[in-house]
């Protein structure tokens, strides 16, 4: 199996077990590097296995139906794997203040559904960084944390 195929298998497992419908936090210890960086525009960057597990635990408590899934084949070159995805969830849990722009009171019932592209770096079978560009404007608008403005008379 080529290095790229091995890296795609690692990332496929990460997307399924960490970001998928049912989280398996044990996957963090298994395939995340000890000092892994997790960075998306909606949240403060997270670093290290324990910080990443805490992030997902809190995110899933606030959004119990949180789920993300791939929308295209993974692309790999050298140590990098790129994936496109969509996902979201409904805020039915506790207050959530992890968004850079603000927080939500408990159980707003608001739904978010958005897309993104993620680049992961895999070294020796371990994910050392995950840097994503998500459509945070859509998610934050859906959650009521930012408001759409009128453009050319349209709201």
N, C-alpha and C positions, 0 to 999 in steps of 0.2 A: 504494500500500500504506500502511495506517495505521501510525502510530508503534508501536502495540501489536503489530500483525502483524510489523513489522520486529524488535521486541524479542523476540517469541516465536521468530522464526527464529534469532536470535543464540543464545538460550538452548537451543533444540533442538539446534543444532550443538554447543554446549558440552557438553550432556548426552551426546550421541553420541560426540564425539571426545575429550573429556577423561575423562568418567566411564564411558563404554561399554566394551565388551569389548576393543577394541583402542585403546590410548591413542595420541593424536597430540599430542605436546607442542608442536608448532609452533602449534597452535591457541591456546595461551596468549599468544604474541606477537601473534597476529592479532586476537583479540577480547577479551582481558583488558586492562583499563586498566593502565598501568605500576605503579600503587600499589594494585592490587586487594586487597581484604580477603576472605579465605576463612576462615569460622568455623563450626565444628561442635562439639558438646559432647564428642566423644571425643578431640579433639586441641587443642593450643595453636593460637590463631589464627595464620594465615599472612598475610603482606602482601608484595606485589610479585611480579612475574613469576618471578624466579629462585627465590624461596622457595617459591612454589606449584609450580613444576616439580620442585624437590628433594623436596617433600612427596610428590608423586605418584610420582616415581621410586622413593623408598624404600618407599612403600605397596605398589606393584606388585611390587617385588623380594621383599617378604615374603609377598605374596598374589598369585602370578602369574596366577591365574584371576579376579582381582578384576573385578567387573562390576556396574553399576547400570543400571536401566532405569526409564522412566516408567510409572506405573500409572494415570494419568488425563491428560486434556487439560490443557495449560498454560493458566493464567489470567493475563491481563495487564491492567493499569490504569496509565496514565501511564508512569513510568519503571520500574515494578515488574512482575516476572513470577514467578508461584508455580508450583511443580511438586511433585507427589507421586511417590515412587519406592520401589523396593525393590532389594535387592542384597546382595552379600557376596562371600565367597571363602574359600579354604582356605589356611591358613598352612603352606606347604611351603618357604618361602625362608629367608633369614637371620633372625637375631634382630631383633625389632622393638620399639623402646622409645618409640614416638611416642604411645601412649595416655596420657592424663593420669593414669590410675590405676596405671599400671605397664607392664611390658614382657613380651615373650614370648621364651623361648630359641629358637634356630633350629629350624625344621621341626617344629613341634608336631603338625601334621596336623589341628589343630582347625579346624572350619568355623564361619563366622558368616553369618547371614542375617537381615537386619533391614530396617526401613522408615523413612521420614522424609518431611519436607516442607521445601522450600527456597524462600527468597525471594531473588531476584536483582534488583539494581538495574542498569539499563542506561542509559548516557548516550552519545548520539552513536554508537551501535553498539558500544560497549565495555562490558564487565561491570566495574563499579566495586566491587561487593560481592556476595558469596554467603554468606548466613547461613542455616544449616539447623538444624532440630530433628530429631535422629535418635533412634531407639530404642537408645541406647547401652547401657542396662541389659541388653537382650537380647543384643547383640553381646558385651559384656564377660562375661556369664554363659556364653555359648557358648564363649568363648575361655578360660574358667577363671580370669579375673582377679577376678571377684567370685563369691560363692556365694549361691545362693538360700537363704533362711532358712525355717524352719518357721512356718507360719501356721495357727492352729487345729489343730495336730497333724499338718498335712500338710507335706511337704517339697517 
